[in-house]
Structure formats: C-alpha cells, structure tokens
Amino acid sequence: MQLAPAGRLRSLDSLRGIAALVVVGQHVLLSFPDSRNPVFNAARLLFILGGQFAVILFFVLSGFVLTLPYTAGKALGYGPFLVRRVCRLYAPFAFAVLVSAWLSGILGGASTPLVSDWLLHHWRPPLTGNVIASHLLMTGIHDEAIRLDGPIWSLIVEMRVSIIFPLLVLFATRFRWTGVAAAFVLSLACAKGRTVLGETSALTADSPVGAVLFTAYYLLMFLIGATLATQMSRIPALFQRAPRALHMASFGALSVAFLALTYLTPLYLYRTVKDVFCGVFAGYVIACVVSFPRLQGALSLKGLIWLEDVSYSFYLIHLPVLMALIYVLYPIAPLWLIVSVALPLMLLAGHLMHRAVERPSLRFGRSLSQRL
C-alpha cells in the first residue's frame, strides 16, 4: 500500500490525475464546432459525461482525504488547517487567473469561426478590472466570475467548503450515513431554491443567496467522502468479502445507469440526479481502490503518480494554454493540429507551474501552519 507524504493512498491521488485528464479531454472536444459525425459526437458525449463525473470525484476525494487525519487522530487545529488549505488552493488559482487575464488582454476579443461558441465565450467579452477582481475574490457570482478560466468554478466550491470542513467532519462522524441522507435532501432543496430564484447556470450563481445555495448543493459530495473515511476500518473487509463478479457487475450496472440517466431524466431534475448519482458512483470507486491492493498497484505507476503531482496545475492552466494557441495559430493551422500541439504544451505548462508556483505555496503553507 503506497502512501503519499500526507499518509494517504497514492493510488487515490492517481485517480485525481486521471480525472483531470478526462476534464481536459472534455474541453478539447468541446472546442470543436458542432459536427454531424456520429463517432465524434459519441466521443464528445462520453467525455462530457466523464468530465461531470470527474469534477464530482474531485469533491468526494477531497472529503475523503481531508477527513483521514481526523480519523487517525492527527488533525491540525482549525487555524493551521485553514492556512494550509488556502495556500494549497489559492496561490495556484490566482496565478492561473492572472496568466489567463494577461493572455486574454493580449489575444482575446476577436471571433474565429474555427472553434465552438463555448470556447469563444471565455475570452470574447472585453476584459475589465471588475472581471479580474471577481475572479481573484472567488465570488463565483455571474458568468464573468469564471469566464477567464472556466474550470476554476470547482475551486471556488472547494475553498468555500474548506472554511467549514471541520464542522462537516464532525457531522459525518456523528451521523454517518444518516447525515448523507440528510445532505441528499439538502441538495434537492438547494436545487429547487435556485430554480425558484431563476438561476440557470450550472457553474455559477447570480446572487449572494444563490451562491450559498450553490455551495450547499455540493456539500453532499464532500460528505460522502468524509463518511467513507470514517468507515475505513470496515470498508476493505466488507468489499473483499464480496465476490469479484459482484463488483464487476456493480461497476457495469452503475456505468450503464449513468448513461441511461442522460436520456431518461426529466430536464428539471437532470443536473441534480446526475450529480447525486456521480457522488455515489465516485464513493464506490474510492471504496474499491482502498479495498483492493491490485487496484492500488495499477494506480501507483510512475506515470500516473507524476500526472497526479501536476494535476492541479494542469487542471488550472490547460484552458488558457489551449485558447492562447487557438488565437495565435488559427489563421495558419487547422484545429486538429492546434489541439495536437496544445496537449503536450498543457502538460508542460502544468509541470512548470507545479514546480514554480504550487510547490512553493505548499511549503509556505506548511511553514506558516507550524508557526501557528
């Protein structure tokens, strides 16, 4: 069982790296204009579904990993915990926002028929000081708060939940799966509340009240992970007793059900039902990884470990890199060639940002928390 420096499974970290790669694949395919090619459309749909699952997996994984020190009796005090969390999340976040703002100011604004409207939405509107400030303040209110770098919406949720996370652990320890059921009801209520307020964006809020509902909606995902962590002494034995064929059938059934939800769910429940299902599915995947050494070994390969190490920076910087290349190269190169060039450059940018920004920020957070 290979452990990360913080004492958690490295194989779980690899899941985060794979999930980041899926999100990047989703955004690459979404950058292409609509196509009548059924193979391309099927691939794009699979990556869109995979991208939604990947982000929910991020949330469930965060809940699980951040709870492990509490279950082991090694939890930091609230001040040091919050300092480390802010340093972990915010410095790379702010760096990516500023890089994206700089590139947008230089290259953005024009329309190009080469790419989809989804991609052009990010940098086409004029860049203002209010737009940059709303990003750096992590308001998450109105689309302009994430349009420089769309994936940052999930980091806004992570930061907000981090502020109350010790309370979430206390709730998970006290109420366990009953608490998860209560959080499910809360998610449904928040989704309904946002509908009543007239909010339609899946990634941002339109008001402070909507921002509270938006954040509370995702508490279920973190709570699933936190509750799993409180049950770590039972889960491996429980999962190992079940026949392998049962696990394979369960995984297959969950995958088929996930695809079926795309076509069978009523529109007004579409996002909520799929998010909840993704949370349950992600919890099952994490439980399998912590239960089966072979699966841990498969996810502990050096390439996957490296991908996880750079995954946060890669996740933050990939869209600015892709968009910058499109704006620079679209008059002289086809989109498929630009994307082929962009993919290794995204990984390189993620690697450099990890070493130059993320690592120093982590070291600073550890040093500052020790002083506290």
Secondary structure, DSSP 8 states (H G I E B T S, - for coil): --B-TTSSBHHHHHHHHHHHHHHHHHHHHHTS-----HHHHHHHHHHHHHHHHHHHHHHHHHHHHHHHHHHTT----HHHHHHHHHHHHHHHHHHHHHHHHHHHHHHTT---TTS-HHHHHHHSS---HHHHHHHHTT--BSGGGTTTSGGGHHHHHHHHHHHHHHHHHHHHHHHHHHHHHHHHHHHHHHHHHHHHTT---SS-BSSHHHHHHHHHHTHHHHHHHHHHHHTTTTHHHHHHHS-HHHHHHHHHHHHHHHHHHHHHS-GGGHHHHHHHHHHHHHHHHHHHHHH-HHHHHHTT-HHHHHHHHHHHHHHHHHHHHHHHHHHHHTTTS-HHHHHHHHHHHHHHHHHHHIIIIIHHHHHHHHHHHHH-
